[in-house]
């Protein structure tokens, strides 16, 4: 059975999401994964606040490009790295997530994320 990384994310509007991310079998340190995720999300939040209004699609595109750049910096064939990146993204997108009970209802405006 794969190890899991429990992770809580909070939005600027106060919404809370509890994730249960499956970790890849080659993960060296779940603690380091969580620490890096914290840093990436905090940095993203800080920069979005400085930039002003930014479209969600623009944020996702920048993150996808950053992942691509980082993957290309690694040693190994691009086919293997592409497969690994796709596996990790798919695993993350299919992770169990439980929205907080006090979250803004889906469809209602969310001014802060």
C-alpha positions, 0 to 999 in steps of 0.5 A: 500500500502506498504511503499518504501525505495528509495536507490541509490547505486554507484559502484567503477566503477561509475555505479549508481543504483536507487532502490525502495525497498518495506518495510515489513509491520512490519518495525519499521524505514525506516531510520534505514534500510537505515542506516544499509544498508549503513554500510553493503555495506561500510563495504563490499566494504572496506573489499573486497578492503583489501582482494584483488580479490574476486569472486562475488559468494564468496561475495554473499555466504558470505552475504547469510551465514551472513543472515542465522546466523543472522536469527538463532540468533533471537527468534522464530521458524525456519520455521517462520524465514525462511519464513520471510527471503525468503519473504524479499529476494524475495521482494528485488530481485523484487524491481524496479531498474533503472540503471544510464544512464552513467553506463557501458553497460551490457556485458562490463567488470566491473573491480570495483564494 
